[in-house]
Amino acid sequence: MTVPYTLEAKQTVISELTAIKTNLAARGWFPATSGNLSLRVGEMRGEQFTFAITSSGRDKSVNTPEDFLLVDEQMKPSEPTNLKPSAETIIHREIYRLTGCGAIFHVHTVPNNLASELFWERGNVPIDGVELIKAFNIWEEDAQIEIPILPNYADIPRIADLIKSRMVPRIPGILLRKHGIYAWGANAFEAKRHLEAFEYLFDYAVKLHMMRL
């Protein structure tokens, strides 16, 4: 059952997603049509909610009226459409369901792929005392965090099934091995801040590892 939303709310969400997609595409974070973005439309009503998500296989460096579609918590389109949602919509659905967040952004970059492989055996990317940890509202001095890494199964529902057990409450993100980061937040602004912080921290972790070789 689709949660009711207004045309104005839909247009606001699509506008926000378009601006963020344009910004992140300019950084090269969506190579070869990879990555996906979503933003919740309106409030969650128990287990029911609606979110806008990127259409499958679109060139994210170009803006068109077919870049996004709305789906419900069952991942069914909320409106008649010929568009197909991202293959990873189930991961977005699980993160919304588990966290109640308002936005989820997923990108593929060389630093996040390298970090996922360098630290795969320990199961997380360790970050020790770096200032940008504060982007996650973690304020203790010399904070230490561990960003969870999940396997990148071809069967995407298997990934979704692991999220609850691997999610760290104060870390608004999960990293898929040799795939990319999912970052989320209460709204688009917060999710983007978290995404930028993760990317900075992955770059730092990889370069620090190389310096120590």
C-alpha positions as CSV (number, residue, x, y, z in Angstrom):
1,M,0.0,0.0,0.0
2,T,1.5,3.3,-1.1
3,V,1.7,6.0,1.6
4,P,-0.1,9.1,0.3
5,Y,2.0,12.1,-0.8
6,T,1.4,15.4,-2.5
7,L,2.5,16.4,-5.9
8,E,4.5,19.2,-4.3
9,A,6.3,16.7,-2.0
10,K,7.2,14.6,-5.0
11,Q,8.5,17.5,-7.0
12,T,10.6,18.7,-4.1
13,V,12.2,15.3,-3.7
14,I,12.9,14.9,-7.4
15,S,14.5,18.4,-7.5
16,E,16.7,17.5,-4.5
17,L,17.8,14.2,-6.0
18,T,18.6,15.9,-9.4
19,A,20.8,18.5,-7.7
20,I,22.7,15.9,-5.7
21,K,23.0,13.5,-8.7
22,T,24.5,16.4,-10.8
23,N,26.9,17.3,-8.0
24,L,28.1,13.7,-7.4
25,A,28.3,12.9,-11.1
26,A,30.6,15.9,-11.6
27,R,33.0,14.3,-9.1
28,G,33.1,11.1,-11.2
29,W,31.3,9.0,-8.5
30,F,28.9,7.3,-10.9
31,P,31.2,5.6,-13.4
32,A,29.5,3.6,-16.2
33,T,25.9,4.3,-14.9
34,S,26.8,2.8,-11.5
35,G,25.5,4.0,-8.1
36,N,22.0,4.9,-7.0
37,L,20.3,7.6,-4.9
38,S,17.0,7.6,-3.0
39,L,15.0,10.0,-0.9
40,R,11.9,9.2,1.2
41,V,8.7,11.1,0.2
42,G,6.8,12.1,3.3
43,E,6.6,10.3,6.6
44,M,6.8,6.6,7.4
45,R,3.6,5.0,8.6
46,G,4.7,1.9,10.5
47,E,6.1,-0.4,7.9
48,Q,4.7,1.6,5.1
49,F,6.7,4.3,3.2
50,T,7.4,5.7,-0.2
51,F,10.7,6.7,-1.7
52,A,12.1,8.0,-5.0
53,I,15.0,6.1,-6.4
54,T,17.2,6.3,-9.5
55,S,16.0,4.4,-12.6
56,S,18.1,1.5,-13.7
57,G,20.8,1.9,-16.3
58,R,20.6,5.7,-16.6
59,D,23.6,8.0,-17.4
60,K,23.8,10.0,-14.2
61,S,25.8,12.8,-15.8
62,V,22.7,13.7,-17.8
63,N,19.4,15.0,-16.4
64,T,16.2,13.7,-17.9
65,P,12.5,13.3,-16.7
66,E,13.1,9.6,-16.5
67,D,16.0,9.6,-13.9
68,F,13.8,8.7,-10.9
69,L,10.6,6.8,-10.0
70,L,8.7,6.4,-6.8
71,V,8.3,3.0,-5.2
72,D,6.7,1.7,-2.0
73,E,8.1,-0.5,0.8
74,Q,7.3,-3.5,-1.4
75,M,9.5,-1.9,-4.1
76,K,6.4,-1.6,-6.4
77,P,6.0,1.6,-8.4
78,S,3.7,4.1,-6.8
79,E,2.6,5.4,-10.1
80,P,2.1,3.9,-13.6
81,T,5.6,3.9,-15.3
82,N,7.7,2.0,-17.7
83,L,10.8,2.7,-15.7
84,K,12.7,0.0,-13.8
85,P,14.1,0.9,-10.3
86,S,17.7,0.2,-9.5
87,A,18.6,-3.5,-9.0
88,E,19.7,-2.5,-5.5
89,T,16.4,-1.1,-4.5
90,I,16.0,-3.9,-1.9
91,I,19.1,-2.6,-0.1
92,H,17.6,0.9,0.1
93,R,14.3,-0.6,1.3
94,E,16.0,-2.5,4.1
95,I,18.0,0.5,5.3
96,Y,14.9,2.7,5.4
97,R,13.0,0.0,7.3
98,L,15.8,-0.6,9.8
99,T,16.9,3.0,10.4
100,G,13.9,5.3,9.6
101,C,16.3,7.5,7.7
102,G,15.2,10.0,5.0
103,A,17.9,9.6,2.3
104,I,20.4,7.0,1.1
105,F,23.2,7.6,-1.4
106,H,25.4,4.9,-3.0
107,V,28.5,5.5,-5.1
108,H,31.4,3.5,-6.5
109,T,34.9,5.1,-6.2
110,V,38.4,3.8,-6.3
111,P,39.2,4.7,-2.7
112,N,36.1,2.9,-1.3
113,N,36.8,-0.2,-3.4
114,L,40.4,-0.3,-2.3
115,A,39.5,0.2,1.3
116,S,37.0,-2.6,1.2
117,E,39.6,-5.0,-0.2
118,L,42.5,-3.9,2.1
119,F,40.4,-4.4,5.2
120,W,38.2,-7.2,4.0
121,E,39.7,-9.9,6.3
122,R,39.0,-7.9,9.5
123,G,35.5,-7.1,8.3
124,N,35.6,-3.3,8.7
125,V,37.6,-0.2,7.8
126,P,39.3,1.1,11.0
127,I,39.6,4.9,11.4
128,D,41.5,6.3,14.3
129,G,41.3,9.9,15.5
130,V,40.6,11.6,12.1
131,E,38.7,14.9,12.4
132,L,36.1,14.1,9.9
133,I,34.7,11.4,12.2
134,K,32.8,14.4,13.6
135,A,30.7,14.5,10.5
136,F,28.8,11.5,12.0
137,N,28.1,13.4,15.2
138,I,30.8,11.5,17.0
139,W,32.5,14.1,19.2
140,E,34.8,12.3,21.6
141,E,38.4,13.2,21.4
142,D,40.5,10.8,19.3
143,A,37.4,8.8,18.4
144,Q,37.8,5.4,16.8
145,I,35.3,3.9,14.4
146,E,35.0,0.8,12.3
147,I,33.0,1.0,9.1
148,P,31.4,-2.4,8.4
149,I,32.2,-4.3,5.1
150,L,29.7,-6.7,3.7
151,P,30.3,-9.3,0.9
152,N,29.2,-8.3,-2.6
153,Y,26.9,-11.2,-3.5
154,A,25.5,-11.4,-7.0
155,D,22.2,-12.3,-5.4
156,I,21.4,-8.9,-4.0
157,P,18.7,-10.1,-1.5
158,R,21.5,-12.0,0.3
159,I,23.2,-8.7,0.9
160,A,20.0,-7.1,2.2
161,D,19.6,-10.0,4.6
162,L,23.0,-9.2,6.2
163,I,22.4,-5.5,6.8
164,K,20.7,-5.8,10.2
165,S,23.3,-8.0,11.7
166,R,26.2,-5.9,10.5
167,M,24.9,-2.4,10.9
168,V,26.6,-0.3,13.6
169,P,24.1,2.2,15.1
170,R,26.4,5.2,15.2
171,I,27.9,4.6,11.7
172,P,25.5,5.8,9.0
173,G,26.9,3.6,6.3
174,I,27.9,0.1,5.1
175,L,30.6,-0.8,2.5
176,L,30.3,-3.6,0.0
177,R,33.4,-5.4,-0.9
178,K,34.9,-4.1,-4.2
179,H,31.6,-2.4,-4.9
180,G,30.8,0.8,-3.0
181,I,29.5,2.7,0.0
182,Y,25.9,3.2,1.1
183,A,25.5,6.3,3.3
184,W,22.3,7.5,4.8
185,G,21.0,10.4,6.9
186,A,17.8,12.0,8.2
187,N,17.6,14.1,5.0
188,A,19.5,14.7,1.8
189,F,21.8,17.3,3.4
190,E,22.9,14.9,6.1
191,A,23.2,11.9,3.8
192,K,25.5,13.9,1.5
193,R,27.6,15.1,4.4
194,H,28.0,11.5,5.6
195,L,28.9,10.3,2.1
196,E,31.5,13.0,1.7
197,A,33.0,12.1,5.1
198,F,33.1,8.4,4.2
199,E,34.9,9.1,0.9
200,Y,37.5,11.3,2.6
201,L,38.1,8.7,5.3
202,F,38.5,5.8,2.8
203,D,41.0,7.9,0.8
204,Y,42.8,8.6,4.1
205,A,42.8,4.9,5.2
206,V,44.2,3.7,1.8
207,K,46.9,6.3,1.6
208,L,48.0,5.7,5.3
209,H,48.2,2.0,4.5
210,M,50.4,2.7,1.5
211,M,52.7,5.0,3.5
212,R,53.2,2.2,6.1
213,L,54.3,-0.4,3.5
